[in-house]
Amino acid sequence: MKVLFLNYEYPPLGGGASVATEAILHEWAKDPSIEVHLVTSAVGGSLEHVRIGGETHVHRLPIGKNPDQLHSQSPRDILVYLVKSIFFLWRFIRLESKKQSFGATLAFFTVPCGFLAYLVKILFGVPYVVSLRGADVPGFSEKYNRFYLFAKPLVRFLWRQAEAVIPNSAGLIELAKETDPHQAMQKIENGVDTEYSTPIQRDDQARRSFSSPPRGSRHGRASITLSRHLPSRLKKQ
């Protein structure tokens, strides 16, 4: 199966969704039946292509990113990524379709990536799945209240055009239902690779503390659950 993956964040850019994206790609790279192309943002000033294993590819688009603000994306960053992705995807998908058509698109964040996935669906007939990550759900963050006011009708429309809407928690489902009570949603929670992170026996005092792999670790805070369940769900669409 050939999958188009859209997320404007990918290490070293971004936070939790960025790390989850990296973990998913490394899981999919182990499956020879899946070919994945992630279209994301670059830190540098040129288009980059990296093959991270198997048929798993990362395409980084230059967005003029400020290297001092790697872990937060401004409205300008998102807008530049959106515009550049439209032109890139128009050429890229036509070229790739000569070899094998994409079977599905996975979009992290309803806006802008869900909108891009919708355009790909309209132009090339590729169905898409939206993974809700938090801030893309109206009401999640007070600092985006003004944006939510205008974006809510678009968000609702993009969800209804998707083959599936996948929040990563029960709480996010509850919040998303405030935007669209009738939207069907399938929860797939973030996971942890138990081969990398395993419980250890310590005394009671040590058990009361918690330590995790460093931020940016490939498997720390990984969405292993999503990577293992999503391909089968895409194939059923």
C-alpha positions in Angstrom: 0.0 0.0 0.0 1.2 3.5 -0.9 0.5 6.2 1.8 0.9 9.9 1.6 1.6 11.3 5.1 1.1 15.0 5.8 2.4 16.8 8.9 4.1 20.2 8.9 6.1 19.1 12.0 8.9 16.6 12.0 12.1 16.4 14.2 13.8 18.7 14.9 10.6 20.8 14.3 7.6 20.6 16.6 6.7 18.7 19.8 4.6 15.7 20.5 3.0 15.2 17.1 6.5 15.5 15.6 7.9 12.7 17.7 4.8 10.6 17.1 5.3 11.1 13.3 8.9 9.9 13.5 7.9 6.8 15.5 5.2 5.9 13.1 7.5 6.2 10.1 10.1 4.0 11.8 7.4 1.4 12.5 6.1 1.4 8.9 9.7 1.2 7.6 9.7 -2.4 9.0 6.7 -3.4 6.8 7.7 -4.1 3.2 4.1 -3.9 2.1 3.8 -0.2 2.9 5.4 2.6 0.9 5.2 6.0 2.8 6.0 9.5 1.7 5.9 12.2 4.4 5.7 15.8 3.2 6.8 18.1 6.0 8.8 21.3 6.7 12.5 21.9 6.5 14.7 23.9 8.8 17.1 24.8 6.0 16.5 26.7 2.8 16.3 23.9 0.3 14.1 21.0 -0.6 15.3 17.8 1.1 14.6 14.1 0.5 15.6 11.4 2.9 14.9 7.7 2.8 14.9 6.4 6.3 14.5 2.7 5.6 12.6 0.4 3.3 10.2 2.4 1.2 9.8 5.2 3.8 10.6 8.7 2.5 10.7 12.2 4.1 10.3 15.2 1.8 11.1 18.5 3.6 9.9 21.8 2.1 11.7 25.0 2.9 9.5 27.4 4.7 12.0 30.0 5.9 11.9 28.6 9.4 13.5 30.6 12.2 16.0 28.2 13.7 15.5 29.8 17.1 11.9 28.7 17.2 12.0 25.0 16.3 9.4 23.8 18.8 6.6 26.3 17.9 5.1 27.0 14.5 3.8 30.5 13.7 0.8 31.2 11.5 3.3 32.3 8.9 5.1 29.0 9.1 1.9 27.1 8.6 0.7 29.3 5.8 4.0 29.0 3.9 4.0 25.2 4.4 0.4 25.1 3.0 1.2 27.1 -0.1 4.4 25.2 -0.9 2.8 21.9 -0.3 0.0 22.6 -2.8 2.6 23.2 -5.6 4.8 20.3 -4.5 2.0 17.8 -4.2 0.5 18.7 -7.6 3.8 17.8 -9.3 4.8 15.0 -7.0 1.6 13.0 -7.0 1.3 13.1 -10.8 4.9 11.8 -11.1 4.4 9.1 -8.4 1.1 8.0 -9.9 3.0 6.9 -13.0 4.6 4.2 -10.9 1.9 3.4 -8.4 -1.1 5.4 -7.2 -1.5 6.5 -3.6 -4.0 4.4 -1.7 -4.7 6.9 1.1 -3.5 10.0 2.8 -2.9 10.3 6.6 -3.2 14.0 7.7 -1.9 15.0 11.2 -3.9 18.1 12.2 -7.2 19.1 10.6 -5.6 22.4 9.5 -3.6 22.8 7.4 -2.9 19.1 6.6 -6.5 18.0 6.5 -7.2 20.7 4.0 -4.3 19.6 1.9 -5.6 16.0 2.1 -9.0 17.2 0.9 -7.4 18.9 -2.1 -5.5 15.7 -2.9 -8.8 13.8 -2.7 -10.6 16.2 -5.1 -7.7 16.4 -7.6 -6.5 12.8 -7.5 -9.2 10.7 -5.9 -7.1 9.7 -2.9 -9.2 9.1 0.3 -7.9 10.5 3.6 -7.8 10.0 7.3 -7.4 12.9 9.8 -5.6 12.3 13.0 -6.7 14.8 15.6 -3.7 15.9 17.8 -5.1 18.6 20.1 -4.7 22.2 18.9 -6.5 21.4 15.7 -9.7 20.8 17.6 -11.7 24.0 18.4 -11.7 24.8 22.0 -8.4 23.0 22.8 -6.3 26.1 23.4 -7.4 29.6 24.5 -4.7 31.3 22.4 -6.4 30.0 19.3 -9.9 31.1 20.2 -10.1 33.7 17.5 -8.9 31.2 14.9 -11.4 28.6 16.1 -14.2 31.1 15.6 -13.6 31.3 11.9 -12.2 27.8 11.3 -14.9 25.7 12.9 -17.1 25.4 9.8 -14.0 24.4 7.7 -12.9 21.9 10.4 -16.4 20.3 10.4 -16.4 20.1 6.6 -13.0 18.5 6.5 -14.0 15.9 9.1 -17.1 15.0 7.1 -15.1 14.5 3.9 -12.6 12.2 5.6 -12.8 8.4 5.5 -12.1 8.4 9.3 -11.4 10.9 12.0 -9.1 9.6 14.7 -8.6 11.5 18.0 -5.8 10.2 20.3 -7.8 10.3 23.5 -11.3 10.0 24.9 -11.1 13.6 26.1 -10.3 14.8 22.6 -13.3 13.0 21.3 -15.5 14.7 23.8 -14.1 18.1 22.8 -14.4 17.4 19.1 -18.0 16.4 19.6 -18.7 20.0 20.6 -17.8 21.0 17.1 -19.7 18.2 15.4 -21.8 15.9 17.6 -22.7 13.7 14.7 -19.2 13.0 13.4 -18.1 9.3 13.8 -14.7 9.0 15.5 -12.4 6.2 16.2 -9.9 6.6 19.1 -6.4 5.4 18.6 -4.3 6.4 21.6 -0.6 7.2 21.6 1.4 4.2 22.6 4.8 3.2 23.9 7.2 0.7 22.4 7.4 -1.9 25.2 10.6 -3.4 23.6 12.3 0.0 24.3 10.6 1.1 27.5 10.0 -1.7 30.0 9.1 -1.6 33.7 11.9 -2.1 36.1 11.8 -3.2 39.7 12.7 -0.5 42.1 12.0 0.4 45.7 8.8 2.2 46.7 10.5 5.7 46.7 11.9 5.1 43.2 8.5 4.0 41.9 7.0 7.3 42.9 9.2 9.1 40.4 8.9 8.8 36.7 11.6 9.1 34.1 11.3 9.0 30.3 13.6 9.0 27.3 14.9 12.4 26.3 12.6 14.6 24.3 13.1 13.8 20.7 13.9 10.1 21.3 12.6 8.0 18.5 10.5 5.8 20.7 9.8 8.0 23.7 6.2 9.2 23.6 5.8 7.2 20.4 2.5 6.5 18.7 3.2 2.9 18.2 -0.5 2.0 18.5 -1.4 4.3 15.6 1.3 2.9 13.4 0.3 -0.7 13.9 -3.5 -0.2 13.6 -3.9 2.5 10.9 -2.7 0.5 7.9 -5.4 -2.1 8.3 -8.0 0.5 8.7 -6.8 2.4 5.6 -7.0 -0.8 3.6 -10.6 -1.3 4.6 -11.7 2.1 3.3 
